[in-house]
Amino acid sequence: MAKFIYNLPDIGEGIAEAEIVAWHVSIGDTVSEDDQIADMMTDKATVEIESPVTGKVVATAGEVGDVIAIGGMLVEIEVEGDVPSDAPETAEPAADTPPPAPETAPEPTPAPAPVAAPTPAPAPPPAPVVVAHSQEDAKVLASPAVRQRARELGINLARVKPQADGRIRHSDLDAFLSYGGGAAHGGRAPDEALKVIGMRKRIAQNMAESKRNIPHFTYVEEIDVTAMETMRADMNAGRGDRPKLTALPLLIKAMCRTLRDYPMLNARYDDEANVVTRSGAVHLGIATQTDAGLMVPVMRGAESMTVWDMASEIARLAEAARTGKARSDELSGGTLTLTSLGPLGGISTTPVINRPEVAIIGPNKIVERPMVVDGEVVIRKMMNLSISCDHRVVDGYDAASFVQDLKRRIETPVFIFAD
């Protein structure tokens, strides 16, 4: 038997450490070569780490949420015979591996009584911090909103009967509560300790840094989107095999054309070097809710895309983010972010800037409201739009002027495509 110490390999340029977000093995497990042993999260992406050898896991580096330096021990594996010659350079013989016998042995002496080689006592598995049903919940089909409501109500989604398609909806939670599903605690959900790890930890750090370092201000305006929605319906009616348009591609196209006159909004601020870089291209971050938390994949070169191209790219990026397949270069390098809650958009929002960008735009839901037009009350489709800006870079007057120009373009939608 030999001990193989597998150190965390270099998993990306400039990466110095990574966080353990999931273990796929425990002490005592037998693993085969290429079996997945852990998921490690860097600042850019989650990386699956595989075992380079076959053997028994005898030690692990820590628990979920711990941070491991590149080159630090990840797992120790007991292997049959010698450590394979083609094992990675991060492999090291264990300290208790006996040295090779000398070629010329001295006169034989009575062998001492065998003493068991010291083996590090395996650390006991960490006590679970997240309630046990959270892993079961992850296998259930449900939207992020349903999952959030279930957590607030203390409902284990694995105990809720789903619809015929296997997906749990709000009505299923209502039925579960109606038939006594929440009676075990007298209507009160139990206390639940949730360890902040992985994507949620990154989100917490980024949001805290943004609010701590950036003096935010938010400006809100209402926009009449009746004409734009009529145009969108006409475009969808003749779209052929092209993707169906939502309001977002039209809004993005209008933003890109308006930004040409407001380059200070399409920028990144390096506050350590005290340098603002105005971008010639619009690399638009699309805030996307996933089961792991909020992610912001980037649509590159949005200013040169057609609205049909945008519709396809929005769908592709959202799917990549939600399935964990977004590449690291698709999650960085944005120059401006758009965040939309769709039908949950509310009346107004005060979005937090995605540092080091200097602005974020939040369209709210479209609703029909009575409005006075030419002295008459008529029903119009209205949308409130919020913009948060970094006051170190963007003045309030400039932010308000940008939104007013964007409003005029949307309310006369021919100017979305022509000046």
PyMOL commands that set and color helices and strands:
alter all, ss='L'
color gray80, all
select helices_A, chain A and resi 133-138+144-153+157-159+170-178+183-185+198-213+226-237+247-259+263-265+302-304+307-322+328-330+342-344+396-411+414-417
alter helices_A, ss='H'
color red, helices_A
select strands_A, chain A and resi 2-7+17-23+30-31+36-41+46-50+55-60+67-69+73-79+141-142+167-168+216-224+267-270+275-278+284-286+288-290+293-295+298-299+336-338+359-373+376-390
alter strands_A, ss='S'
color yellow, strands_A
deselect
rebuild
show_as cartoon
